[in-house]
Amino acid sequence: MSSDVTEPKWSLRLPADCSIAAIRSVYDLIREAFGRQDRLEIDCSSVDKADVTSIQLLLSAAKTGDAQGRPVVLTSFSQSLRNTLRRAGFASEAMIDQHFPQKKDGT
């Protein structure tokens, strides 16, 4: 966990397996982390297995956070997750950025 005085946040690193076989435990991790602070950063760098269920879960988390005024920011997309996003129809980086708020290069 990391903290910032002006904007409390909770950081969560997703597990390697975010496929349908493991999505319930990934959901539980996100739900627990989301309930802890106003802002949630999800580190996606360790994801080796992903499918459309992981994309749906991340999109839902981002939209829920936005609707509640509680930002959800994704960091460090693994190549596997990027490939899954493209297979799911997110054809460009701009499209990914539009639907999945990301923190890039310390911003």
C-alpha positions in Angstrom: 0.0 0.0 0.0 1.2 3.5 -0.7 -0.2 6.7 0.6 -0.5 10.3 -0.4 -1.7 13.0 2.0 -3.7 14.8 -0.6 -5.2 11.9 -2.4 -5.5 8.6 -0.4 -5.1 5.6 -2.6 -4.7 1.9 -2.5 -2.4 0.0 -4.8 -3.2 -3.5 -6.0 -1.1 -5.7 -8.2 -3.1 -8.2 -10.2 -2.1 -11.8 -10.1 -0.6 -13.6 -13.1 -3.8 -15.5 -13.9 -6.7 -13.2 -14.6 -8.5 -15.7 -16.9 -12.1 -16.9 -16.3 -10.7 -19.8 -14.2 -9.4 -17.3 -11.6 -11.6 -14.3 -12.1 -13.6 -14.7 -8.9 -10.5 -14.3 -6.8 -9.4 -11.3 -8.9 -12.9 -9.8 -8.4 -12.6 -10.3 -4.6 -9.1 -8.6 -4.6 -10.4 -5.6 -6.5 -13.6 -5.4 -4.4 -11.6 -5.5 -1.2 -9.1 -2.9 -2.4 -11.8 -0.6 -3.8 -13.4 -0.5 -0.4 -10.3 0.7 1.4 -9.6 4.1 -0.1 -11.0 6.8 -2.3 -8.5 6.1 -5.1 -7.4 2.7 -6.4 -4.4 2.0 -8.6 -4.3 -1.4 -10.2 -0.9 -2.6 -11.4 -1.4 -4.9 -14.4 2.3 -5.7 -15.0 2.1 -9.3 -13.7 -0.8 -10.5 -15.8 0.2 -13.5 -17.9 -3.2 -15.0 -18.6 -6.2 -12.7 -19.5 -9.4 -13.1 -21.4 -12.5 -11.1 -22.0 -13.7 -11.7 -18.4 -10.7 -9.8 -17.1 -11.4 -7.0 -19.5 -15.0 -6.8 -18.4 -14.0 -6.7 -14.7 -11.4 -3.9 -15.2 -13.9 -1.9 -17.3 -16.6 -2.4 -14.7 -14.2 -1.3 -11.9 -13.2 1.8 -13.8 -16.8 2.8 -14.6 -18.0 2.1 -11.1 -15.2 4.2 -9.7 -15.9 7.0 -12.1 -19.6 6.9 -11.2 -18.8 7.1 -7.5 -16.2 9.8 -7.9 -13.5 7.3 -6.8 -10.9 7.1 -9.5 -9.6 3.7 -10.6 -6.3 4.0 -12.4 -4.6 1.2 -14.2 -0.8 1.0 -14.4 1.8 -1.0 -16.3 -0.3 -3.1 -18.7 1.5 -6.4 -19.5 1.9 -7.4 -23.1 -0.5 -10.3 -22.5 -3.2 -7.9 -21.3 -2.6 -5.5 -24.2 -3.0 -8.4 -26.6 -6.2 -9.5 -24.9 -7.5 -5.9 -25.2 -6.8 -5.8 -28.9 -8.5 -9.2 -29.4 -11.5 -7.8 -27.5 -11.9 -5.0 -30.0 -9.8 -2.2 -28.4 -8.0 -1.6 -31.7 -5.8 1.4 -30.7 -3.9 2.9 -27.8 -6.3 5.8 -27.9 -9.3 3.5 -27.6 -7.7 1.7 -24.6 -6.9 5.1 -23.0 -10.5 6.3 -23.5 -12.0 3.3 -21.6 -9.2 2.4 -19.1 -7.8 5.4 -17.2 -4.0 4.8 -17.0 -1.1 6.2 -15.1 1.9 6.5 -17.3 5.5 7.5 -16.5 4.8 8.8 -13.0 1.8 10.9 -13.9 
